[in-house]
Amino acid sequence: MTKIKLTCYTLFQEDEVTKQRIGYFENHQDPENICSRCRMCELICAFHHHQVGNPRRARIKVILLGNGEDIPVTCLNCEDPPCLSICPTGALRQIDTDGMVEVNKNICIGCAMCVNVCPVGAITLDPVEGVASKCDLCQGDPQCVAYCPAKVLKLTDAGQIARHRMKLFAKFLRATGEEL
């Protein structure tokens, strides 16, 4: 008798909300596929939202890591966002359709409590308006993704980011000859 092992994976259930976010995917083997430090993502974001070329007003931030490495950071669209529960005015709200947290700048008082609890520092206070500012994925068409010359920014979900990291780790193990 032959035994057959069947493995079944459920990737998405029909009623499941897939939370979109901006993912950073780089390939160190390809110099064309690494953040080039051009900061185009910040410029296009500021221009799209405020019609200015001021990267300080961007909702995505490029963080300098040193040694010529930078990484763009934006809202992770957390499963249980701490910014929601800390906001004293309810200016932050989560949209049921996609789970994205939005800022109602008309009722935000600029207290920065959301800035302090964000685990990745993706919420900032707009330097001109003085209210909370965070990525809104440009209402489904993120301009940073569209204009990134290195194409390292992609609209994705947490599962896709995890699979990408697993592949990188597996390649690292294979290259170093280590086994789990």
C-alpha positions in Angstrom: 0.0 0.0 0.0 1.4 3.4 -1.0 0.8 6.3 1.3 0.2 9.7 -0.2 0.7 12.8 1.8 -1.7 15.6 0.9 -1.1 19.1 2.1 -3.7 21.8 1.7 -3.2 25.5 2.3 -5.9 28.1 2.7 -4.4 31.4 1.7 -7.4 33.6 2.0 -11.0 33.0 3.1 -13.7 34.9 1.3 -14.7 37.0 4.3 -11.1 37.7 5.3 -9.8 41.3 5.0 -6.4 41.5 3.5 -4.6 44.5 5.0 -2.5 46.2 2.4 0.7 48.0 3.1 3.8 49.2 1.4 6.4 46.5 1.4 10.2 47.1 0.9 11.7 44.4 -1.3 15.4 44.6 -2.2 17.8 42.3 -3.8 21.5 42.9 -2.7 22.7 40.7 -5.6 21.3 43.3 -8.1 22.5 46.9 -7.5 19.6 48.2 -9.6 17.2 46.6 -7.0 18.3 48.4 -3.8 17.1 51.7 -2.4 19.1 54.2 -4.3 18.7 56.9 -1.6 17.0 59.2 -4.2 14.1 59.9 -1.8 11.7 60.1 -4.7 9.1 58.3 -2.6 9.1 61.2 -0.1 9.0 63.8 -2.8 6.1 62.2 -4.7 4.2 61.6 -1.5 4.5 65.2 -0.4 3.5 66.4 -3.8 0.5 64.1 -4.1 -0.9 65.0 -0.7 0.1 68.7 -0.4 1.3 69.8 -3.8 4.7 70.7 -2.4 8.2 69.4 -3.0 8.9 69.2 0.8 9.9 65.7 2.0 9.2 66.7 5.6 5.5 66.6 4.6 5.7 63.1 3.2 3.8 60.2 4.8 6.7 57.8 4.0 10.1 58.4 5.5 13.5 57.2 4.3 15.6 56.2 7.3 19.3 56.4 7.0 20.9 53.2 8.5 24.5 54.2 7.8 27.1 52.5 5.6 25.2 53.7 2.5 22.0 51.9 3.4 18.6 53.5 3.7 15.2 52.0 4.2 11.8 53.5 3.5 9.3 53.2 6.4 5.6 53.6 6.3 2.5 52.5 8.2 2.4 48.7 8.8 -1.4 48.8 9.0 -1.2 46.9 12.3 -3.7 44.2 13.2 -4.5 45.9 16.5 -3.3 49.5 16.0 -2.2 51.1 19.3 -2.8 54.6 17.7 -6.5 54.0 17.7 -6.9 53.4 21.4 -4.6 56.2 22.5 -6.2 59.0 20.5 -8.1 61.2 23.0 -10.4 62.7 20.3 -11.1 59.7 18.1 -9.4 61.4 15.2 -7.9 58.1 14.1 -10.4 55.5 12.8 -10.1 52.2 11.2 -12.0 51.6 8.0 -13.8 48.3 8.1 -13.5 47.5 4.4 -9.7 47.3 4.3 -8.5 47.8 7.9 -6.6 51.0 7.0 -6.3 53.6 9.8 -7.2 57.1 8.7 -6.7 60.5 10.3 -9.5 63.0 10.5 -7.4 66.2 10.6 -10.5 68.3 11.5 -10.7 66.8 15.0 -7.0 65.9 15.6 -5.5 68.2 18.2 -1.9 67.4 17.5 -1.2 65.9 20.9 1.3 63.4 19.3 0.1 60.5 21.5 -0.3 58.4 18.4 3.2 59.3 17.3 4.6 58.1 20.7 2.8 54.7 20.5 3.4 53.8 16.8 5.7 50.7 16.9 7.6 51.8 13.8 7.4 55.6 13.9 5.2 55.8 10.9 2.9 58.5 12.3 4.3 62.0 12.4 2.9 65.4 13.0 2.7 67.4 9.8 5.1 70.3 10.2 2.7 72.8 8.6 -0.7 71.7 9.8 0.4 70.3 13.2 -1.9 67.3 13.0 -1.2 63.5 12.8 -0.1 62.4 9.4 0.3 58.8 8.1 0.2 56.7 5.0 -3.2 56.3 3.5 -2.0 54.3 0.5 -3.1 57.2 -1.7 -6.6 55.7 -1.6 -5.4 52.4 -3.2 -2.9 53.8 -5.7 0.3 54.5 -3.7 2.4 57.0 -5.7 5.6 56.0 -3.9 5.2 52.5 -5.4 4.5 53.9 -8.9 7.5 56.3 -8.9 10.2 54.3 -7.1 13.0 54.1 -9.7 14.5 51.0 -8.1 11.1 49.4 -7.9 11.8 48.2 -4.3 8.4 49.5 -3.0 5.4 47.3 -3.6 1.8 47.3 -2.5 1.5 44.0 -0.6 0.2 42.3 2.5 1.9 40.8 5.6 1.8 37.2 4.2 3.6 38.2 1.0 6.3 40.1 3.0 6.8 37.0 5.2 7.1 34.7 2.2 9.7 37.1 0.7 11.7 37.1 3.9 11.5 33.3 4.1 12.9 32.9 0.6 15.8 35.3 1.4 16.6 33.3 4.6 16.5 30.0 2.7 18.9 31.4 0.1 21.2 32.6 2.8 21.2 29.2 4.4 21.9 27.5 1.1 24.7 29.9 0.3 26.4 29.4 3.7 25.9 25.6 3.7 24.1 25.7 7.0 21.1 23.4 7.7 18.2 23.9 10.2 
